[in-house]
Amino acid sequence: MEKRRFPRMATNLPIGYQVHLQDSVESSTGKGVLENISQGGMYFSCYPPPWLFKGDIGNFIITTTSVARYPSRLKALGKVVRIEPLAWQSADFGIAVQFLANINIELLS
């Protein structure tokens, strides 16, 4: 039985990400794959992992890459709830983010 408040949509979408931590000058950028998303949060994989820790709160900007049919940008305030290696001795990491406010999505031309 699903315990999540919002249903997740599974994806396999290449993305670029930017994270600007709240109350800090720290930020991180990189490329990854959006694995799933819902109104309440998202999970993406990346290599190398961004300089983030569980509990960090920041502004996340997720941009779909040029392979997407309709490139878009998502902006949201989020909290890192989990960071995990994807496989034993793997350099790839999964990042789970809970959205703390409404997300803003815009289509790019």
RODO-2510 file (C-alpha; in nm, 4 decimals, decimal comma):
residues 109
     n   res          X          Y          Z
     1     m     0,0000     0,0000     0,0000
     2     e     0,1390     0,3397    -0,1023
     3     k     0,2029     0,5632     0,1993
     4     r     0,3109     0,8689     0,0044
     5     r     0,0904     1,1750     0,0029
     6     f     0,1499     1,2432    -0,3670
     7     p     0,1839     0,9797    -0,6420
     8     r     0,5280     0,9619    -0,8042
     9     m     0,5904     0,9730    -1,1762
    10     a     0,8803     0,7513    -1,2822
    11     t     1,1137     0,9106    -1,5351
    12     n     1,4569     0,8554    -1,6845
    13     l     1,5239     1,2122    -1,7882
    14     p     1,8738     1,3622    -1,8258
    15     i     1,8993     1,6870    -1,6284
    16     g     2,1299     1,9635    -1,5248
    17     y     2,0980     2,0749    -1,1633
    18     q     2,1929     2,3731    -0,9510
    19     v     2,1558     2,3811    -0,5743
    20     h     2,2011     2,7016    -0,3732
    21     l     2,2017     2,6297    -0,0006
    22     q     1,9924     2,8541     0,2204
    23     d     2,1830     3,0996     0,4429
    24     s     2,5083     3,0135     0,2676
    25     v     2,7183     3,1065    -0,0319
    26     e     2,7618     2,7349    -0,1055
    27     s     2,6206     2,6060    -0,4323
    28     s     2,6611     2,2960    -0,6434
    29     t     2,6002     2,2215    -1,0105
    30     g     2,6179     1,9110    -1,2227
    31     k     2,4413     1,6663    -1,4486
    32     g     2,2288     1,3692    -1,3568
    33     v     1,9152     1,1707    -1,4285
    34     l     1,5753     1,2508    -1,2800
    35     e     1,4469     0,9101    -1,1645
    36     n     1,1086     1,0151    -1,0246
    37     i     0,9146     1,3239    -0,9234
    38     s     0,5902     1,4168    -0,7503
    39     q     0,4306     1,7277    -0,6105
    40     g     0,6036     1,6470    -0,2812
    41     g     0,9588     1,5766    -0,3977
    42     m     1,2029     1,4201    -0,6413
    43     y     1,4800     1,1642    -0,6649
    44     f     1,7729     1,2049    -0,9016
    45     s     2,0991     1,0220    -0,9598
    46     c     2,4285     1,1899    -1,0376
    47     y     2,8056     1,1553    -1,0529
    48     p     2,9884     1,2957    -0,8728
    49     p     2,7474     1,3741    -0,5894
    50     p     2,6800     1,7406    -0,5140
    51     w     2,8295     1,8855    -0,1978
    52     l     2,5122     1,8181     0,0028
    53     f     2,4235     1,6492     0,3288
    54     k     2,1058     1,5024     0,4706
    55     g     1,9010     1,7871     0,6165
    56     d     2,0435     2,0575     0,3884
    57     i     1,7827     2,3065     0,2660
    58     g     1,8298     2,4950    -0,0553
    59     n     1,6888     2,6257    -0,3781
    60     f     1,6961     2,3532    -0,6422
    61     i     1,6923     2,4370    -1,0120
    62     i     1,6477     2,1361    -1,2402
    63     t     1,6763     2,1867    -1,6168
    64     t     1,5927     1,9161    -1,8669
    65     t     1,8596     1,8689    -2,1297
    66     s     1,8243     1,9078    -2,5038
    67     v     1,7093     1,5462    -2,5454
    68     a     1,3756     1,6328    -2,3848
    69     r     1,0918     1,6948    -2,6279
    70     y     0,9865     2,0040    -2,4329
    71     p     1,2844     2,1447    -2,2413
    72     s     1,1797     2,2880    -1,9065
    73     r     1,3124     2,4288    -1,5808
    74     l     1,1863     2,3401    -1,2343
    75     k     1,2576     2,5639    -0,9347
    76     a     1,1782     2,4623    -0,5784
    77     l     1,2831     2,5057    -0,2192
    78     g     1,3757     2,1592    -0,0992
    79     k     1,5269     1,9589     0,1838
    80     v     1,7700     1,6718     0,1244
    81     v     1,6158     1,3683     0,2949
    82     r     1,8493     1,0978     0,1648
    83     i     2,1823     1,0585    -0,0141
    84     e     2,2868     0,7063    -0,1057
    85     p     2,5363     0,5272    -0,3268
    86     l     2,3537     0,3465    -0,6061
    87     a     2,5663     0,0334    -0,5846
    88     w     2,8431    -0,1026    -0,3664
    89     q     3,1693     0,0803    -0,4483
    90     s     2,9866     0,2929    -0,7052
    91     a     3,0671     0,6578    -0,7631
    92     d     2,7043     0,7258    -0,8631
    93     f     2,4717     0,8624    -0,5953
    94     g     2,0972     0,9025    -0,5530
    95     i     1,9587     1,2187    -0,3948
    96     a     1,6064     1,2335    -0,2471
    97     v     1,4606     1,5825    -0,2020
    98     q     1,1402     1,6831    -0,0255
    99     f     0,9819     2,0009    -0,1613
   100     l     0,9088     2,2555     0,1130
   101     a     0,7058     2,4944    -0,1019
   102     n     0,5169     2,4900    -0,4293
   103     i     0,7303     2,4104    -0,7311
   104     n     0,7607     2,6440    -1,0274
   105     i     0,7910     2,4874    -1,3733
   106     e     0,8536     2,6840    -1,6906
   107     l     0,8838     2,5651    -2,0481
   108     l     1,1986     2,6780    -2,2306
   109     s     1,1997     2,7673    -2,5989
***
